[in-house]
């Protein structure tokens, strides 16, 4: 009996070390859970601070207020709980490392007095993919017989929804679409959008045509009184009678000198193919590139059909090489309801007249380019049909070899960013975005 009792006491003694080990393990697990949770929380806070700081610094790069982008990033990180922050340039990006250090609790038992969380983030200012500024001038016109510029309608430019309407059709996700303001269904023929029954483009079509060479705003029959001597030779620009000008045509304002260098057609072709590598802001005066330049239309046909581009829109023409000192030109450019002259003032690029006051940049989807008679573009065909030559039955006042570009102004454009390029051409469409570290 005594032997059994001693054995039982011995077994109880063996359990005590196991309990101690188990308690140590439990304490370790509690320390891991509590301090680990703190580290994870600090890690999330550090990552959020790093992301926000990098974005803030890149935003300063994108839309400069004159501050130091790195200092903006540091201040933003500190305001978001960073214990320390390192911000630096990595190429054209802003790279930020945020450290958050906090006091440990149970980890002190293991001589770990502090807990440290580190996070990195990199951001930049990027242009949308496939988007480039084209050296094309589009006039900010009122509707036929209507009031002047309506700020809510963007210079009366009629646009189509890209993301929900045209993109699914262009990408082949749907075979036909219904377009507001039009009867019937529309399909894509190549890049063009046409009615499935008639082959006619929707009413929202716009055509940029090198037809009548003039510096004056009056180009269309809709702008003229029938008694005007120019009426018979002017063209019908409102192709469907909906009050908007579908055609913009003039040899001296179809193309713009974006740099002021006067490089002519050769320089324009480079901009069409590769984009423009400098910054242009609204309230900039640009000079026109005069004359018919078929090679520019050929470049548009070869490199830009099917692309979404940006087109400068102007609201005033100044027949003076120095519009900044011309009171009448400045008054026209900033007359109500157009935006007032900014505090920094207007900018004039070049000293050649006429000059065009750029007030905005708008996305345009290029569906077709017509350079010669054998090339078919539905908008161009419609323009010819709507402009019969009264002196030559069966012919049009618009010649078969007149070059033209056609397409649609867009809204709701959400293009992927091109992280391989910094947004040198900041036209308000540049986007601040995080990139992979």
C-alpha positions, 0 to 999 in steps of 0.5 A: 500500500505504501509503495502505491502511495509513493508512486502516486506522489511521484507521478504528481511531481512529474506533472508540475514541470509540464504545467510550468512549460505549458504556462510559459508557452501560453504566456509566449503565445499571449505575448505573440498575439498581443505584441504581434497584433500591435506590430501588424496594426503598426505595419498597416498604419506605416503602409497607409502613411507611406502610401499617402506620403508617396501620393502626396509627393507625387501629386506635388510633382504632378500639379506643382504648388511650388513646394518641395515634393520630398518635403511634402511627402515627409510632412504627410508621413509625419502627420499620419503617425510616422516615427521616422520617414525617408523620402527620396527620388527614384528616377521620376518617382517619389519613394517613401520609407516609413518607420513606426516604433512603439513600446512592447509589452510582453516582449520585454520578458524576452529583452525586446523593449520596442516594436518596429514596423516598416513600410515602403511606397513609391508613386509617380505622375503618369499619363493615360495609355494611348493618350497624346496631345494632337496639334489640332485646333477645335473652335469653341462654338455656340450652337446654330442660332443658340446662345454663346458658350455654355460652360455646362456643355463644354463649348457645345461639344456633343460627346459620347460615353466611352466606358459604357457605350463605345468601348464595349463595341470597339472591343468586340464585347457587343456587336451593336449599340443604341446611341442616344439621339439616333434611330436604329442600331450602330456597329463598328466597321473597322474603327468607324461607328455606323448605322447597321441599316444606312451606313451613316455615322451617328449624329455625334460625329465630328469632322476636322477638314482641311477645306477652306483656308481662312483666318476668320471664324466664319466658315459655314453656311450656318454662320452666314446670311444667304445674301452674303457673297461667300454663302454659295461657296461656304459648306454646310457644317451642321450635317443633321440639323441638330444645331451643332457644327459637325465640321471644323475646317480651315487650312490655317487652324486645322493645325497648331504650332505647339512649341512655337518653333515654326517647324511646319509639317515635319514637326507636326508629324513627329507630334502626331506619331510620338506625342508632344513632350512639353507642358501646355496649360489652358490660357495659352495662346498658340499660333496656327500652322498655315496651308494644306498639309496632306502629310499630317492627315496621312500621319493621323491615318497611319498612326492615330486611327483607333486612338483616343487623343487630346484636342486643344479647344480655343475660344478666341482668335487674335490677328496679332503676334502679341495677343498679351498686349492686345486689349481686344484679344484679351477681352475676347478670350476672357469675356463672360462666361469664359474663365477669367485670366488666371493670376499667373496671366496668359502665356503666348507661345510663338510670335506668329499670327494668328494666335488661338487662345486655348481654354481646354483639352478634350478627349477625341476618338479618331475613327477614320482619316480621309486623305485621297479619293480611294479612302472611304470614311462614312463621315466624309461621305455624309459631308459630301452628300450634304454639300452638293455642288449647285453648278455640277449635279452629282458632285459636291462642293467638298472635293474627293481629295480633301483630307479630313479626320473624323471621330467623336468627343468623349466623356467617361474616359478611364484609360490605363496609366502608362507607368513607363512614362512620366506625365510631361504633358500635364493637361489636367488628365495626368494621374497620381498613382502608386507603383510596385516597389 
